[in-house]
Amino acid sequence: MKVRYLKFETPRREGPLAVSGVGIGEEMEPGLIDRPHGTGDRLLMFFAGPVRLRVADGELQTEGPALRLWREGAGHFYGNPVERWSHSWLHFHGSCVPALLAEAGLAEEFCFEWNDIPLLESCLAPVYREITAMPEPDPRLLRNHLSSLFLEISRARKSGRRNRIPDSYLRVRRLIVSTPEQELDLAMLARMVSRSVPAFAANFRRHFGVSPIRCQLDSRIELARHLLHDRNLSVKEIGERCGYPDALQFSRMFRRRTGLSPTAYRQSASDA
């Protein structure tokens, strides 16, 4: 899954909760982001690989994966100046946020190692759908989604679910989700982690909760959902971008996962 939506309102919307944007698996060119005054809201960010971060004690070089929350009004400094890097993020603010963090036992600002990528993405996905599929997002649903996200983060920390995932497997997963249009070469991926294909597939499922094939399928369908909002693209073009040169196969796979044909999904999104 690789999506991005960001829209800051001026003046910003005040109230119990507002979400300005969500990004999942966004790939970045080498470089550093330096915002001394932040963006005027709270920012939760997951880094899949090595990055430089600025924390209260100074600058930190983390090998990743890492999860960072900036408090409202804090400056942001992060990135990798020498190689491409991937991150997922959530911009949000509101009067109910301190209570949601406190209920989950989380601090207003933190930075720690985080390896449960599927958990984080599964929590961010409904937030993305709510703010992009609805003309007016429901603040009650957003509150529920963020509460679940914070509670899952807290529970994972306490239960020790953050078992270290080898960097080689993280690189493989990044390759799969960043190139969903490519045919999956299991033998090549297995060589990247120096394992046989059966051992690689078993370890991948153990680390990420899904098979490599399912990981690619999920990425393709999420990309298709995102692209179907763009009416400048035909359904056939979208299928090709998602790895399905055969339009009928694309329609079958999309319907199997969503319950709707690509055309019907596009219409439902337009009517919402």
N, C-alpha and C positions, 0 to 999 in steps of 0.2 A: 504494500500500500504506500503510495507516494502522492500526497495532496498538499495544497497550500491555499490559504485564504487569509487576507489581512486587510482590514479597513478601520482606520482610526477616524473617529468623529470629532469635529471641532465646532462648538465646545463638546467635550466628551459627555456621554450619557451618564447621569448619576442615578443611583438607586441601589437596591439590594445586590444586584449582580449584572455585570455586562461582560461579554467576551468579544474582544476586538479581532481575534484571529487564531487560527490553528494551522500548524504545519506538521506533516508526518513524513519522515524520511526525506527531507529536503536536502539535496546535494548542493554544496557550496564550493566555489573556486578557492584556491589558496588565498588567505588574507585574514586580517583581524578586524573585528567589529569593536569600535571604541565610542561609546555614548556616555560621556561624563555625567549627563543628567538623566540618563535612562529614557523611557518613553512615557513617563507619567502614569504608569500602571504597574501591575505585577507581571512578572515573566517567569514561567516555568520552562526549563529547557533540558532536553536529553541529548547528550553527545555520544555517538556510536563509537568514535575512535579518539585518537590523541588530539588534545586541544590545550591551549593556554587559557587560563581563567584568572580573574582577579577576585580575591576573597578578602575578608576582613584582615587577615594576617599578611596580605601581600599577594604577589603573583604566584600561581600554581600551574605546574605542568602535569596534566593528568594523561595517562595512557588510555583512559576510557575503558568501558563505557561509564558515563557519569551523569548524575541528575542534579540540576542546580535550580534553586528558587531564589529570585531576587525580590526583596520587599518593595513596596510601592515607593517610587521616587528615587530608588537606588540607581547608580550608574552601572552600565553594562560594559564588560570587556571580555571578549572571548574569540576563539577562532584558531586556525592553524595556518601560519604564514608560508609553509613549505609544501603542503600537499592538500588535495581535495578532502573535504570533510563533510560528514552527514549529521543532521540534527533534526529533532522534532521539538515543537514548542507550543506554548499556550500563552496568549496575552489576555489578561482579565483584570477586573477591579470591581469593587462594590462593598457596601457596608456590611454584608453578611460574611465576607471572606475570613476575617479574623476568627469568627466563631467556628466556621467550617474547619479551619486549620487546627484550632484548639481542640475541637471534638475528636479529631483524628490523632491528636498528640504530636502534631508537627509544628516546628518553629516557623516564624515569619520569614526566615531566610535560612537556607541550608545548601550544602554541597556534599554529595557522597557518591561512592561507587554504586552503579546500578546495572544489573545484567538481565533483568526480566523484560526484554524488549516486547514480546507479545502482550504481556499484561499492560504495559504503558500504552501501546498502540490501540488495544481493545478499549481502553478507557477514553482515549482522545477521539476515536472514530465517531461515537455518537454526538460528541460536542460539535465536531465538524459538520455532521449531517444536519444538526439542529440549526446552526447559524447560516448554512448555505441553502438548505432545501425549503426553509420557511421564510416568507416575507417579513415576519416579525417573530423572532425566536421567543419561546415561552420561558420566562425567567425561572419558573418552577422546575421545568425539566433541566435547565442549565444548572440550577442549584443541586438537583439530584445527581446529575452527571459529575459535577465537581466534587460533591461529597463522596461519591463512590471512588473517584480517582484518589482523593486524599486518604481515604480509609484503606484502599488497596495498597498504596505506597507505605502507609504505616504498618499494615499487617505483614507485608512482605519483608519489611525491615526487621520486625520483631520475630518472625517465624524462620528467618534465615533462608528465604527463597532466593536470595541473590547469589546463588552458587556461581562461581567464576566460570564464564564461558570463554574458551580459548579464542585468542585473537583471530586465528585462522578460520574458525567457524563464523565469527562475526564478519570477516571479510567476504566469505562465501555468501552469507545472507545479504549483505549490502549489494553484492553483484547481482543476485537474483532479483531483488526488489527494484534496483535501479535500471535494469534492462529487461522489463517484462516481455518485450516484443521478441526477444531472442529465444531460440530453441534451447531447451535445457539439456546440457551435456553432462550427465551424471559422472561419467568417467573422468572428465576434465575437472569437475568440482571435487571429486574424491582425491585426485592427485594434489589439489591445492592444500589438502589437510593430511596428505600422506597416508591415506587409508584405502582399503578396498571399497568398492561401491556399496556392498551390504553394510559394512561397518560404518561408512560415512553416513548412509541414510538413517541407520539406527541412532547414531550419535546426534545427528541433526534434529531428529524428532525429540530426543531426550532433552536437548538444549532449548529448543524453541516451541515444542508442543505440537508441531505439525511436520509433515514430510516435506522434502524440497519441492516436490511437484505441487503439493497443496499451497505451499508458500508462494510459488509463482502464480498459481491460479488466483489466489486471493489478491495478489498485486495487480494482476491483469483486470480483474473485475472492478476493483476499487478505482483503477485508472480509467476504466471505461465509464463508470458512474460519473466521475469528474468531467470527462470529455463530453459526455452527452449533454451537459449544460451549455456547451458551445454550439449554437445552431449554424455556425459557419462550416462545421465539419459534418460530412455525411456519415451515416451509420457504417457504411463500407470503409471509409477512411479511418474511423475510430477502431473498427475491428482490426485493420492492418496495423495501426499503431500499438495495439494490445497483443499482437502476435497471432492474429487470426486472419490470414489472407482470404479464407473462404468465409463469405458473409453468412452463409447458413450455419456453419459450425460456430461462428461467433454468437449468432442469435440463440442457438441451442444451449451453449455454455452459459450465456448470460441469463437466459430464462431459468436454467437449472439452479443457479445460485440465488437469483433474486425473485423468481416467481413471475417476472414480467419480461416481455421482449424488449430489446433496446429501444424500439420506437415507442412502445407503451410507457417505458420508464421515462423517456424524454418528455412525453406528453404529461405524465403525472407530475413531474418536476415543474413543468411550465404552469400547470393548473394550481399548484400549491401556493 
